Amino acid sequence: MLYTNLKHLESISDYNKEISENENVMIVCGRMGPMCIPVYGIAEELEPEYKHVKFYDMEFDNPISDVIRILPEVRGFMGIPFTIYYKNGRVVKATSSIQINDQVKTILNKEFSVAVTA
């Protein structure tokens, strides 16, 4: 179990439902370790600001995380967490290891920008 304030994806059906029913999804797949905890914290901090993005975590050592670990976008990743960004059910960006707030915001702004109407 991951001790975060993010919504947990604990089954493949949860995973499939969330990426198919939500336009913008960020999943942090990791452990409760020193490289992962800061990324969970960033996601928790940004969640209220990015209401058009759904933020989730997934336990790296749970067999269901195979859906993340087999993605072609993570081939060659050496560190966790794997952070995957989905737009309309498709991977648009994937990162590994620790990130800082500005790196995550840059990705969210680029991949999940909200059109401003006048």
N, C-alpha and C positions, 0 to 999 in steps of 0.2 A: 504494500500500500504506500502510495506517495502522500506525504503530509503537506499538501499545498491547499490553497484556497481556490484552485482552478477546478473546473468540472473534470472528473476522471472518466476516461474511456476504458471500460473494463471488459468489453466483449467486441468481437468482430462486428456483430450487428449494431452495437453503439457506434463504432467507427464508421461503418458504411452509412448509417442513418445520418450522422452529423455531417459528413462530407458531401452527401448527396442532397440534403435538405437546406444547407446553408451556403450562401454564395462565397463567403470569405471565412476560412478556417485556419487557425494556427495550432499545431500540436507540438508540444515539447515532450519528447520521449527520452526518459532518462532514469536516473536513480536519485536517492537522497545523498548525493555526494558534492564535493566542493566545486566541481565544474558545472553541475546541474542546478544547484540551489539558487545561484544568482539569476539564472535564466527564468526559473519559475517566478522569482520575485519581480523581474522585469515584466513578465506577462501579467502577473497580478496587478502591478502598478499601472500598466497601460490599458487594461481591460475597460475601465470606466471611460477612458478617453476615446477608445475605438469601439463604439457601440455597434458598428456595422461589421465587426469581426467577432467570431466565436473563438474563445481561447480554451484549450483543453490540455490535459497532461495524459501520458500513458507510461506505464511502468515498463522499462526497457527489458527487464528479466522475465516478464510475463510472456508466455507463448503467443498470446494474441498480438504482441508487438512485431511478430514476423511480417505483418502487413506493412510496417514501416521499414524494417530491416532489409526486406527484399527489393525495395524500390531501386530502380536503376540510378536515381538521383543521389543515393547515399553510398553507392559502390565506391569503395576507397576511403570512406570516412574512418578516421582512427580514434576520434574522441566523442564522448557523449556530453551533453544530450544531442540527439538529432532533433532539429527543429524544422518542421515541414509546414509549408504554407500552401494551402489549396484555394484555388479560385474555380468555382463551379465544378467541383469534384476532381480537378486536375492539379497536379503539383506544378506550381509556378516558381518555387524557390525552396531550397533545402540548405541548411547550414549545420555544422557540427561544432561541438565544444562550446566553451564559454563565449558569451556575447556581452556587449555593453548596451545600455539603453539606446544610445544613438544609432547603433548598428541595427537593432531590431526596429526602431522607428523608421529608419530609412527604407527598410524592406516593406514594412506595413504601408508607408506612404506611397511607395512605387507600385506595389502589387495590388493594393486595395484602396486606391485613392477614391475619394468621393467627389463626384462632379458637383461643382458649385453652380447654383442657378441664380440668375439675377432677378 
